Amino acid sequence: MTDFSTWMLTCQTHMENVLADSLPAAGIAPSRLHDAMRYAVLGGGKRVRPLLAFAAGEATGADRSRVQYAAAAVELIHAYSLIHDDMPAMDDDALRRGKPTVHVEFDEATALLTGDALQSLAFEMLSTEPLADDAASQLAMVQLLAQAAGSRGMAGGQAIDLDSVNTALDLPELEFMHIHKTGALIRASVLLGARCGTLADQDAVALDHYAKCIGLAFQVVDDVLDAEASTATLGKTAGKDAAQNKPTYVSLLGVTRARELAQELCTDAHAALEPLGPRADRLRQLADFVVERSF
Ligand code: GRG
């Protein structure tokens, strides 16, 4: 088995190439919009969601030529969410992935349209590329991503987040918000990657539980890094949660307990994968990566 860093780099490079080929070429009219789409998506980000899709695909024997489009579709939705989240009406941030945010580099109207167009491209890709053996299975994949991105998923979580500024959420309320805002797309990454292969019902349950644990762990670590890491390391403005008086795992639990919680969630994620045996090893490595990451 290739070591994890090599595997990760190979997947990230592959993802970059698929995304670069799938996005409208720079300079093609309307060129400002297409330039902004490429600016937002290419050359940055950890690609955690595509990595999860590739790893889940490996666990179900999926062909990478299928998984690459499921992975890319999720990454396009993620990129759109970051663009809109950074806009003045939401988080109002000027730095993302170490460069100016889309509305700063271009303008607000272009940023809105860029997010819209990336979301559409994601669904075009998921419904066009051959990802499943039959049309009904592929339709179910489209529905899965639509639900994950929509008001009962990521967009709903974002709405709760916006409402929560200056309020005192308790732990279950915070968890509910993050299961939607961050967790829904992470769950979709795992399940879509897995569905590109042969997914037994009991494995779907196990992967669903794994994804829930990883989604929450990802967010707990995100909160810790926001409190502890530098803007230069993160490539986005650090310390924003406290500055905006947002409820976070760090504000509720403190850094030490938040780190412990992330580790507990990682242990739960490993336990969830037990029935899958060695074919889930990449997912295990990714669970560790999510919790141990420093950016
Ligand atoms: C605008 C509908 C809508 C939703 C926005 C994803 C999101 C919801 C907001 C982003 C704000 C944020 C800091 C969320 C917490 C976790 C998160 C998604 C962090 C960014 O994801 P990474 O670390 O980013 O995977 P990279 O740049 O590596 O892809």
Residues whose N, C-alpha, C, O or C-beta is under 5 A from the ligand:
A	BS01	GRG	G45 K46 R47 V48 S81 H84 D85 R97 M154 A155 Q158 K181 T182 D222
